[in-house]
Amino acid sequence: MMKRFVKQSVAIGAVSGVCALAILFFVPGAALAQAHPNPATPDSLRQIQTMEPRMGPPGTEVSLYTENIPLQARVVVGLGAIGTGFEELGTGDQGEFGEIGATVSVPETAAWDRAVVFIIFNGNFAPTGLSDPFHVTDADGRVQRTGTVVGAENGCVTFEDRDGYLYTLAGDLGDAEPGDSVILEGAMSRSVACPQADTIEVDSVQETEPVERVHPEPFR
């Protein structure tokens, strides 16, 4: 059974000067950083198995379900972009068979210019699970991405954003060529012709300075 998670007033953010993905609780009159002896990287976390939908504007309700997270007495669901802090969306418990189901709402503060991920923490705020990227859009289903045109593969133009996520591109790219750093805007879709990645139907492209990919510190 899916369990609705109620958004809490407590937030999770990054601790400046400690590490890019440290966890910080903001409570009235105090701030407490959580440190863990065994920091986790995104590659070491369990993948949240299902997420529906995969894109939408702020306010979109997203259903998460997974059965592969280690048993833990308490579950905390957060949302954020790689290399930034995470905002707590709600808390709950695992089922008797280890399953975790949650329906959470994308915060109004979520921006359209970077993909975000849902993350599951245990009661001690050690990260245990991470979702595929969720694409926050504007009201018209559009996103903005900054990154580099990679090249063409099987007739599909590929693009890597500053977080290392790959997309395929459709539409008019103007004079953009492989190796160019650009800011793209366009509608998100899934392409039958280029199914290897989410597709941006480009309607605006602007050259920019070379983009340095984010290399976040481990989760702690």
C-alpha positions as CSV (number, residue, x, y, z in Angstrom):
1,M,0.0,0.0,0.0
2,M,1.3,3.4,-0.9
3,K,1.7,5.8,2.0
4,R,1.3,9.6,1.6
5,F,4.2,11.5,3.1
6,V,3.3,14.9,4.6
7,K,5.9,17.6,4.0
8,Q,7.7,18.6,7.2
9,S,8.9,22.1,8.1
10,V,12.4,20.8,8.7
11,A,14.7,21.2,5.7
12,I,17.9,19.5,4.5
13,G,20.7,21.6,3.0
14,A,24.4,21.7,2.2
15,V,27.0,22.6,4.9
16,S,29.4,25.1,3.4
17,G,33.0,24.3,4.0
18,V,32.3,20.7,5.2
19,C,31.3,18.9,2.0
20,A,29.0,19.6,-1.0
21,L,26.4,17.1,0.1
22,A,26.6,17.2,3.9
23,I,23.2,17.2,5.6
24,L,22.1,20.1,7.8
25,F,18.9,20.4,9.8
26,F,17.4,23.8,10.2
27,V,15.5,24.2,13.4
28,P,14.5,27.3,15.3
29,G,17.6,28.8,16.9
30,A,19.9,25.9,16.0
31,A,21.6,24.0,13.2
32,L,23.0,20.5,13.5
33,A,25.3,18.8,10.9
34,Q,25.0,15.1,10.6
35,A,28.4,13.3,10.1
36,H,28.6,9.6,9.2
37,P,31.8,7.5,9.4
38,N,31.0,5.7,6.1
39,P,30.1,8.4,3.5
40,A,28.2,7.2,0.4
41,T,28.6,8.2,-3.2
42,P,25.7,8.2,-5.7
43,D,27.0,5.0,-7.3
44,S,27.0,3.2,-3.9
45,L,23.3,3.8,-3.1
46,R,20.5,1.5,-4.0
47,Q,18.4,2.6,-7.0
48,I,14.8,3.5,-6.2
49,Q,13.0,1.1,-8.5
50,T,10.0,3.0,-9.7
51,M,9.1,6.7,-10.0
52,E,6.0,8.0,-11.7
53,P,5.8,10.5,-13.3
54,R,9.3,11.3,-14.3
55,M,8.8,15.0,-15.1
56,G,6.4,17.8,-14.3
57,P,6.1,21.3,-12.8
58,P,6.4,22.2,-9.1
59,G,3.4,20.8,-7.3
60,T,3.5,17.5,-9.2
61,E,2.7,14.5,-7.0
62,V,5.3,11.8,-7.6
63,S,4.9,8.1,-6.5
64,L,8.0,6.2,-5.4
65,Y,8.2,2.5,-4.7
66,T,11.1,0.2,-4.0
67,E,11.8,-3.1,-2.3
68,N,15.6,-3.1,-2.3
69,I,16.4,-0.7,0.6
70,P,18.0,-2.3,3.7
71,L,15.5,-2.7,6.6
72,Q,15.4,0.5,8.7
73,A,13.0,1.6,11.4
74,R,12.4,5.1,9.9
75,V,12.5,6.4,6.4
76,V,13.0,10.0,5.3
77,V,12.5,11.2,1.7
78,G,14.3,14.2,0.4
79,L,14.7,16.0,-2.9
80,G,17.6,18.0,-4.4
81,A,20.1,18.4,-7.2
82,I,23.4,16.6,-7.3
83,G,26.1,18.8,-5.6
84,T,23.5,20.7,-3.6
85,G,21.5,20.3,-0.4
86,F,18.4,18.2,0.0
87,E,15.0,19.3,1.3
88,E,13.1,16.9,3.5
89,L,9.7,16.1,2.0
90,G,8.4,13.6,4.6
91,T,9.0,10.6,6.9
92,G,7.5,7.1,7.2
93,D,8.3,3.4,7.8
94,Q,9.1,0.4,5.7
95,G,6.5,-2.4,5.3
96,E,6.9,-5.7,7.0
97,F,8.5,-7.1,3.8
98,G,10.9,-4.2,3.4
99,E,8.9,-2.3,0.8
100,I,8.8,1.5,0.8
101,G,6.0,3.4,-1.0
102,A,5.5,7.1,-0.9
103,T,3.7,9.9,-2.7
104,V,5.4,13.3,-2.3
105,S,4.9,16.7,-3.9
106,V,7.6,18.5,-5.8
107,P,8.2,21.8,-3.9
108,E,7.3,25.1,-5.5
109,T,11.0,26.1,-5.0
110,A,12.2,23.4,-7.4
111,A,13.8,25.1,-10.5
112,W,13.5,24.0,-14.1
113,D,17.2,24.5,-14.9
114,R,18.5,21.2,-13.3
115,A,17.3,17.7,-12.9
116,V,16.6,16.7,-9.3
117,V,16.7,13.3,-7.5
118,F,14.7,11.8,-4.7
119,I,16.8,10.4,-1.9
120,I,15.9,8.0,0.9
121,F,17.6,8.4,4.3
122,N,17.3,6.2,7.4
123,G,16.5,7.5,10.8
124,N,20.1,8.7,11.3
125,F,20.0,10.5,8.0
126,A,22.5,8.1,6.4
127,P,21.5,7.9,2.7
128,T,20.3,4.5,1.5
129,G,18.5,5.0,-1.9
130,L,18.5,7.4,-4.9
131,S,16.1,7.8,-7.7
132,D,16.6,8.4,-11.4
133,P,16.6,12.1,-12.4
134,F,13.2,13.9,-12.2
135,H,12.9,16.7,-14.6
136,V,11.2,19.8,-13.2
137,T,9.4,21.7,-16.0
138,D,7.6,25.0,-16.3
139,A,3.9,25.1,-16.8
140,D,4.4,24.3,-20.5
141,G,6.5,21.2,-20.0
142,R,9.8,23.0,-20.8
143,V,13.2,22.7,-19.2
144,Q,16.5,24.6,-19.3
145,R,19.8,22.8,-19.3
146,T,23.4,24.1,-19.4
147,G,26.0,21.7,-20.8
148,T,27.9,20.5,-23.8
149,V,26.9,19.1,-27.2
150,V,28.6,15.7,-27.2
151,G,28.1,14.5,-30.8
152,A,25.8,12.2,-32.8
153,E,25.1,8.5,-32.3
154,N,22.9,6.5,-34.6
155,G,21.5,9.7,-35.9
156,C,20.7,11.1,-32.4
157,V,22.4,14.3,-31.2
158,T,23.6,13.8,-27.7
159,F,24.1,16.4,-24.9
160,E,25.6,16.2,-21.4
161,D,24.4,18.7,-18.8
162,R,26.6,20.1,-16.0
163,D,25.5,17.2,-13.7
164,G,26.6,14.6,-16.1
165,Y,23.1,13.6,-17.2
166,L,22.8,12.6,-20.9
167,Y,20.0,13.8,-23.2
168,T,19.2,13.5,-26.9
169,L,18.3,16.7,-28.8
170,A,15.7,17.4,-31.4
171,G,14.8,20.6,-33.2
172,D,16.8,23.5,-34.5
173,L,20.3,23.7,-32.9
174,G,21.4,26.7,-34.9
175,D,25.2,26.7,-35.3
176,A,25.8,24.5,-32.3
177,E,28.4,21.8,-33.0
178,P,29.9,18.9,-30.9
179,G,32.1,20.4,-28.2
180,D,30.1,23.6,-27.9
181,S,28.9,24.7,-24.5
182,V,25.3,25.9,-24.7
183,I,22.2,26.8,-22.7
184,L,19.2,25.0,-24.1
185,E,15.5,25.4,-23.6
186,G,12.8,23.2,-24.8
187,A,10.1,20.6,-24.0
188,M,10.9,17.3,-22.5
189,S,9.8,14.1,-24.2
190,R,10.6,10.5,-24.9
191,S,11.7,9.9,-28.4
192,V,11.0,6.6,-30.2
193,A,13.8,7.3,-32.6
194,C,16.3,8.0,-29.8
195,P,15.2,6.0,-26.8
196,Q,18.6,5.9,-25.1
197,A,17.9,9.1,-23.1
198,D,15.3,11.7,-22.5
199,T,14.9,14.1,-25.4
200,I,14.8,17.9,-25.3
201,E,12.8,19.4,-28.2
202,V,15.0,22.5,-28.5
203,D,13.3,25.8,-29.2
204,S,16.1,28.1,-27.9
205,V,19.9,27.6,-27.9
206,Q,22.5,30.1,-26.6
207,E,26.3,29.7,-26.5
208,T,28.0,30.0,-23.2
209,E,31.4,29.7,-21.5
210,P,32.8,26.2,-21.2
211,V,30.9,24.2,-18.7
212,E,32.6,22.5,-15.8
213,R,30.8,19.3,-14.7
214,V,29.8,19.1,-11.1
215,H,31.9,16.6,-9.1
216,P,30.2,16.4,-5.8
217,E,31.7,15.2,-2.6
218,P,30.2,11.9,-1.1
219,F,27.0,12.0,0.8
220,R,27.6,12.0,4.5
